[in-house]
Amino acid sequence: MPGIVTLAAEVTNISPHCLWILLGDEELAIPFSEFPWFKSATIEQLIRVERPTKNHLYWPEIDVDLAVESIRKPEDFPLVSKMPDYA
């Protein structure tokens, strides 16, 4: 009988500039300059990360959802909308 597949995400390090997260055998850096929502979060808030699917991370205490690919390639996921300003 196959076992239950569990997806884990573990915060391995926090510095004043970056958060590191381990996803299986891959460790990714999450720089606060690219992901500003994490900069003012507490350590307790940062370490409580969930991985509901292989490609999705969620920090419930700060209500941040991220696609794993946005960490790997933040340049492909700009924080500023490119929609024209009609105001």
C-alpha positions, 0 to 999 in steps of 0.5 A: 500500500503506498504511503501518504505523500507529504510536502514539507517546507522548512526555513533554514536561515533568516538574516537581515536581508534574506530568508532561506527555505528548504524544499526537499533537496533544494534550498532557495533564498528569498531576498527581502528586496524582492519579497518585501512582505517578509522584512517586517515579519517576526521569526515566528511568523516566518517559520510557520510556512505551509506547502499545500502543493508542490508549487505553492507556499503559504505563510498564514500568519502574514497571509502571503502566498507564493508560487515556488517558481516566483522564488526561483525566477523573481524577474518573471513575477514583477511586483508592480502592475504593467497595466496602463494608468487611466486615472 
